[in-house]
Amino acid sequence: MQYTVLIIDDEKKICSLLARIIELEGFKVFQAGTGKEGLKILANNEVYVVISDVKLPDINGVELVKEIKKIRPYAEVINLTAFGTIADGVMAMRNGAFDYITKGDDNDKIIPLVYKALDKAKLQYRVSELETKVVKKYSFSGILGQSKAIQEAINLAQKVASTDTTVLLLGETGTGKEVFAQAIHYESLRKLKPFVAVNCSGFNHELLESELFGHKAGAFTGAIKDKKGLLEEANEGTIFLDEIGEMNLDLQAKLLRVLENQTFIKVGDTQTSKVNVRIIAATNRGLKEEAEAGRFRLDLFYRLSVFSIELPPLSQRKSDILLLAKHYLKEFANKVNKPAFTMDEEFEELLLKHSWKGNIRELKNVMERVVILADGSLLSANLLPYEFHATELATEGDMMKLENVEKQHIDKILKYTGGNKTETARLLGIGLTTLYRKIEK
């Protein structure tokens, strides 16, 4: 790959000489006589290294560094000057210049310096590309759905994303609360800072306190060294507290302090720690009712619910079911190198009739199992779990047929896993004990 260097200097002879020296090293070189001309070239070309004179007709080269970084953040700038001063050198480096050298020294230094600047620029370019991919992957464009209910939720989330306001996401399990939290973070000014997710129901009281706030060595048995908490890990970014309704009342008091003044005390510490973090919380409970019943702090509820967003269950998004199903079918087909699938009419009809109590998470799991079981590209109703057929079979009053459907489904999954009952239970979404009981039956 041929990398590009831009030289900005109003002395044409020096500019041409430098260009020639750098071109001999295999670089593509652009030349500009003014800062304005240089910025125009920069905007239209992928430039990795800029060599700029400090004294330009229209702008100081030291100040130009900031303008260059706005257009190409990964590009590295080398400032050249005939009369170098310490003050200019310091200002150039503060503005983001890679180096600052005086003319006359550049003959020996310029080529090694260009290569060093290029190495750093290439690394920064790769990091920038990855950051762009991450932001795109987790932005609102990644949330599928055309129904009015989901579009209203997306619209609210987009409006609050650019602020630092605390957000409370409400909705049933599996409606995509963490996906929304990520989208809010990655479309905020904090998008290049950490996003840390914590499931409050996954820890007991003591462990959750230590995980969130950190602890000092000796704070409790086994605390052999200081530990940074997840709030500190999320500093300058966002922390997502899922299932906030499961948090102990004592911890709620500590969290309230974080919301009020961004301070907290680690377990076993006497000093106050400070963070700069945005909090997004989520729950499938009715927090206001919990607060009124004394099971959740009312003051914390009001602090968390500054901006609430209700995520609709899949049962209220019927027009999105087939769209989501096709998306997950494609995703899982790609993972196992299977061709594209088509759903037959009965298959689609059963998807639309299903209650989807597990919401999007349930739909995703069902599509994964379907892809595993499918032998051809056309998906028929018999590939769906037995509960999809239960209503029809029950109305016929023939429970033997329901049992047969269940038996055939379990048998097919067992064959797929090679008799691995633990994996079979996982794919079926049931406990291992339940599976053994059904096999015996």
C-alpha positions in Angstrom: 0.0 0.0 0.0 1.3 3.5 -0.9 0.8 5.9 2.0 0.2 9.6 1.5 2.2 12.6 2.9 1.0 16.2 2.7 3.6 19.0 2.7 2.3 22.5 3.5 4.9 25.3 2.9 4.7 28.6 1.0 8.4 28.3 0.0 7.9 26.4 -3.3 11.6 25.3 -3.6 11.7 23.8 -0.1 8.3 22.2 -0.7 9.4 20.6 -4.0 12.7 19.4 -2.5 11.0 17.8 0.5 8.4 16.2 -1.8 11.1 14.7 -4.0 13.1 13.3 -1.0 9.9 11.7 0.4 8.7 10.4 -3.0 12.0 8.5 -3.4 11.0 6.5 -0.3 7.8 5.3 -2.1 5.3 7.7 -0.6 2.6 9.6 -2.5 3.1 13.3 -1.8 0.7 16.3 -2.0 1.9 19.9 -1.9 0.1 23.0 -0.6 1.2 26.6 -0.3 -1.4 27.7 2.3 -3.2 26.2 5.3 -6.5 26.5 3.6 -5.3 24.7 0.5 -3.8 22.0 2.7 -7.0 21.4 4.6 -8.9 21.1 1.3 -6.5 18.4 0.2 -6.8 16.7 3.5 -10.6 16.6 3.3 -10.5 14.8 0.0 -7.6 12.4 0.5 -6.6 9.8 3.1 -3.4 11.5 4.4 -1.4 9.8 7.1 1.4 12.3 7.7 1.4 16.1 7.4 4.6 18.2 7.3 3.7 21.8 7.9 5.7 25.0 8.0 4.9 27.1 11.1 4.8 30.4 9.2 2.1 30.2 6.6 0.5 33.1 4.8 -3.0 32.5 6.2 -2.5 30.6 9.5 0.1 29.8 12.1 1.2 26.2 11.5 1.1 25.4 15.2 -2.6 26.4 15.2 -3.2 24.5 12.0 -2.5 21.2 13.9 -5.9 21.4 15.6 -7.7 22.0 12.3 -5.8 19.0 10.7 -6.8 16.8 13.7 -10.5 17.8 13.2 -10.5 16.4 9.7 -8.1 13.5 10.1 -7.8 12.6 13.8 -5.4 9.7 13.1 -3.0 11.9 10.9 0.3 12.8 12.5 1.7 16.4 12.0 5.4 17.4 11.9 5.9 21.1 12.3 8.9 22.8 10.6 10.2 26.2 11.4 13.2 28.4 10.4 13.3 30.0 13.9 12.3 27.5 16.6 11.2 28.6 20.0 10.4 26.5 23.1 7.0 28.2 23.5 6.0 27.2 19.9 7.3 23.7 20.3 5.3 23.2 23.5 2.2 24.6 21.9 2.6 22.4 18.9 2.8 19.3 21.0 -0.2 20.4 23.1 -2.2 20.8 19.9 -1.3 17.2 18.9 1.8 17.6 16.7 4.0 14.5 16.5 7.2 16.6 16.5 8.5 20.1 16.0 11.9 20.6 14.3 13.9 23.5 12.8 14.7 23.7 9.2 18.3 22.8 8.5 18.1 19.8 10.8 15.4 18.2 8.6 17.7 16.7 5.9 18.9 14.0 8.3 15.9 13.8 10.5 12.9 14.1 8.2 12.7 10.6 6.7 13.1 8.6 10.0 10.6 11.0 11.5 8.1 10.4 8.7 8.4 6.7 9.2 7.9 7.0 13.0 4.9 9.3 12.4 3.5 6.9 9.9 3.7 3.9 12.3 1.7 5.9 14.9 -0.8 7.1 12.3 -1.4 3.6 11.0 -2.1 2.3 14.5 -4.5 5.2 15.2 -6.2 4.6 11.9 -6.8 0.9 12.8 -8.1 1.9 16.2 -10.4 4.5 14.6 -11.8 1.9 12.2 -12.5 -0.5 15.0 -14.2 2.3 17.1 -16.3 3.2 14.0 -17.4 -0.5 13.6 -18.3 -0.8 17.2 -20.3 2.4 17.2 -22.1 1.3 14.1 -22.8 -2.2 15.4 -24.4 -0.9 18.7 -26.1 2.2 17.4 -29.9 2.6 16.9 -29.5 1.5 13.3 -28.9 -2.0 14.7 -32.3 -2.1 16.4 -34.7 -3.9 14.1 -38.4 -3.1 14.0 -40.9 -1.0 12.0 -43.9 -1.2 14.4 -45.2 2.0 15.9 -44.4 0.8 19.4 -40.7 0.2 18.9 -40.2 3.3 16.7 -41.7 5.4 19.5 -39.2 3.9 22.0 -36.3 4.4 19.6 -37.3 8.0 19.0 -37.3 8.7 22.8 -33.9 7.0 23.2 -32.4 9.0 20.4 -33.5 12.2 22.0 -31.9 11.5 25.3 -28.8 9.8 24.0 -26.8 13.1 23.4 -27.4 14.2 27.0 -26.0 13.0 30.3 -29.5 12.4 31.7 -30.1 9.2 33.7 -32.4 6.8 31.9 -34.7 4.1 33.2 -35.6 1.4 30.8 -38.8 -0.5 31.6 -40.2 -3.7 30.0 -40.5 -7.4 30.2 -37.5 -9.8 30.2 -36.1 -10.2 26.7 -37.4 -7.0 25.2 -33.9 -5.7 24.5 -33.1 -3.3 27.4 -29.4 -3.8 27.2 -29.5 -3.3 23.4 -31.2 0.0 24.0 -28.7 1.0 26.7 -25.8 0.2 24.4 -27.4 2.3 21.6 -27.9 5.3 24.0 -24.2 5.0 25.0 -22.8 4.6 21.5 -24.7 7.6 20.2 -23.7 9.8 23.1 -20.6 12.0 23.6 -19.3 9.2 25.8 -19.2 6.6 22.9 -15.4 6.2 22.9 -15.4 5.6 26.6 -16.3 2.4 28.5 -19.7 0.8 28.5 -20.1 -1.5 31.6 -23.1 -3.7 32.1 -24.0 -5.2 35.5 -26.8 -7.6 36.2 -27.8 -6.7 39.8 -29.7 -10.0 40.3 -26.5 -12.0 39.5 -24.8 -11.2 42.8 -25.6 -11.4 46.5 -25.6 -8.1 48.5 -21.9 -8.2 49.7 -20.5 -9.2 46.3 -22.5 -6.7 44.4 -21.3 -3.9 46.7 -17.7 -4.9 46.1 -18.2 -5.3 42.4 -19.8 -1.9 42.0 -17.8 0.2 44.4 -14.6 -1.7 44.8 -12.8 -2.5 48.1 -9.6 -1.9 50.0 -7.2 -4.6 51.0 -8.3 -6.2 54.2 -11.9 -5.0 53.9 -13.1 -8.6 54.4 -11.7 -12.2 54.3 -10.1 -12.8 50.9 -9.6 -9.1 50.1 -5.8 -9.3 49.7 -5.4 -6.2 47.6 -7.3 -3.1 46.6 -9.9 -3.7 43.9 -11.3 -1.1 41.5 -15.1 -1.3 41.2 -17.2 -1.3 38.0 -18.1 2.4 38.6 -14.5 3.3 38.3 -14.1 1.0 35.3 -16.9 2.9 33.7 -15.4 6.3 34.5 -16.2 8.9 31.8 -18.4 6.3 30.2 -21.7 4.6 31.0 -22.7 2.0 33.5 -25.8 -0.1 32.8 -27.5 -1.5 35.9 -29.8 -4.3 34.8 -32.5 -5.6 37.1 -32.0 -2.6 39.4 -35.1 -3.7 41.4 -33.1 -6.6 42.9 -30.6 -4.2 44.6 -30.5 -4.2 48.4 -31.9 -1.1 50.1 -28.4 -0.3 51.7 -26.8 -0.4 48.3 -29.6 1.8 46.9 -28.5 4.5 49.4 -24.9 4.4 48.1 -26.1 4.5 44.5 -28.3 7.5 45.2 -25.1 9.3 46.4 -23.4 8.5 43.1 -26.4 9.9 41.2 -26.5 13.1 43.3 -22.8 14.0 43.4 -20.8 11.3 41.6 -19.0 10.2 44.7 -18.9 6.9 46.7 -16.9 5.1 49.4 -15.2 1.8 48.6 -15.8 -1.2 50.9 -13.4 -0.8 53.8 -12.3 2.7 52.9 -12.7 6.0 54.7 -11.9 8.2 51.8 -14.4 9.4 49.2 -13.8 8.4 45.6 -15.1 10.5 42.7 -16.3 9.4 39.2 -17.8 10.9 36.1 -20.3 8.3 34.9 -23.7 8.2 33.3 -26.2 5.7 34.7 -28.7 3.8 32.7 -30.9 1.4 34.8 -33.4 -1.3 33.7 -36.1 -3.3 35.4 -39.0 -5.6 34.6 -40.7 -4.7 37.9 -43.1 -1.9 38.7 -40.5 0.2 40.6 -43.0 2.8 41.7 -45.2 0.2 43.3 -42.2 -1.5 44.8 -41.1 1.9 46.3 -44.6 2.6 47.7 -44.5 -0.9 49.3 -41.2 0.0 50.9 -39.1 -2.5 48.9 -37.4 0.2 46.9 -36.2 3.7 47.8 -38.7 6.2 46.6 -36.0 9.0 46.3 -33.9 6.6 44.2 -36.8 5.8 42.0 -37.4 9.5 41.2 -33.7 10.0 40.5 -33.6 7.0 38.2 -36.8 7.8 36.4 -35.8 11.3 35.2 -36.3 9.9 31.7 -38.2 6.6 31.5 -38.6 4.5 28.3 -41.1 1.6 28.1 -39.9 -1.1 25.7 -42.9 -2.9 24.2 -43.2 -6.7 24.4 -43.1 -8.7 21.2 -46.8 -9.4 21.6 -47.3 -5.7 20.8 -45.0 -5.8 17.8 -46.7 -8.4 15.7 -45.6 -6.6 12.5 -41.9 -7.1 13.5 -42.0 -10.8 14.3 -41.3 -12.1 10.7 -38.7 -9.3 10.2 -36.8 -10.4 13.4 -37.2 -14.1 12.5 -35.6 -13.6 9.1 -32.8 -11.6 10.6 -31.9 -14.3 13.1 -32.3 -17.1 10.6 -29.7 -15.3 8.4 -27.4 -14.7 11.3 -27.4 -18.4 12.5 -27.3 -19.8 8.9 -24.1 -17.8 8.3 -22.6 -19.2 11.6 -23.1 -22.8 10.6 -22.5 -22.3 6.9 -26.0 -23.2 5.8 -27.8 -21.6 2.8 -30.5 -18.9 3.1 -33.8 -20.1 4.5 -37.4 -19.5 3.4 -40.4 -19.9 5.8 -43.5 -21.6 4.5 -46.9 -20.2 5.1 -47.8 -22.4 8.1 -44.4 -21.7 9.7 -45.0 -18.0 9.5 -48.6 -18.3 10.7 -47.4 -20.2 13.9 -44.8 -17.5 14.6 -47.4 -14.8 14.4 -49.9 -16.8 16.6 -47.3 -17.5 19.3 -47.5 -15.5 22.6 -43.7 -14.9 22.8 -43.6 -14.6 26.6 -39.8 -14.6 26.4 -40.0 -11.8 23.8 -37.0 -11.3 21.4 -34.7 -13.5 23.4 -37.2 -16.4 23.0 -37.5 -15.7 19.2 -33.7 -15.7 18.8 -33.4 -19.1 20.7 -36.2 -20.6 18.6 -34.6 -19.5 15.3 -31.2 -21.0 16.4 -32.9 -24.4 17.1 -34.7 -24.2 13.7 -31.5 -23.6 11.9 -29.8 -26.6 13.7 -32.8 -28.9 12.8 -33.4 -27.8 9.2 -32.3 -30.2 6.5 -33.4 -28.1 3.6 -33.8 -24.4 2.8 -37.7 -24.4 3.2 -38.7 -24.2 6.8 -41.9 -26.0 7.7 -44.0 -25.9 10.9 -42.8 -29.3 12.2 -39.4 -27.6 12.9 -40.9 -25.4 15.6 -41.0 -26.5 19.3 -44.0 -28.5 20.4 -45.5 -25.6 22.4 -46.2 -23.8 19.0 -48.5 -26.6 18.1 -50.0 -27.1 21.6 -53.0 -24.8 21.2 -54.2 -26.4 18.0 -53.6 -29.9 19.3 -55.3 -29.2 22.6 -58.4 -27.8 20.8 -58.7 -31.1 19.0 -58.7 -32.8 22.4 -56.0 -35.2 21.3 -53.2 -34.9 23.8 -51.4 -37.9 22.4 -50.6 -35.9 19.3 -49.1 -33.2 21.6 -46.9 -35.8 23.3 -45.9 -37.2 19.9 -44.8 -33.8 18.7 -42.8 -33.3 21.9 -41.3 -36.8 21.7 -40.2 -36.3 18.1 -38.7 -32.9 18.8 -36.6 -34.2 21.8 -35.5 -37.2 19.8 -34.3 -35.0 16.9 -32.4 -32.7 19.2 -30.8 -35.7 21.0 -29.6 -37.1 17.6 -28.2 -33.7 16.7 -26.2 -33.5 19.9 -25.0 -37.1 19.6 -26.9 -38.0 22.8 -25.4 -35.1 24.9 -28.2 -34.6 27.3 -26.7 -31.4 28.9 -26.5 -29.7 25.4 -29.9 -31.1 24.5 -31.5 -29.5 27.6 -29.8 -26.2 26.8 -31.1 -26.1 23.2 -34.6 -27.1 24.4 -34.5 -24.4 27.1 -35.4 -26.9 29.9 -33.6 -28.2 33.0 -31.5 -31.4 32.8 -33.8 -33.1 35.4 -36.8 -32.2 33.3 -35.2 -33.7 30.2 -34.4 -37.0 32.0 -38.0 -37.2 33.2 -39.4 -36.7 29.7 -37.0 -39.3 28.2 -38.1 -41.8 30.8 -41.7 -41.0 30.1 
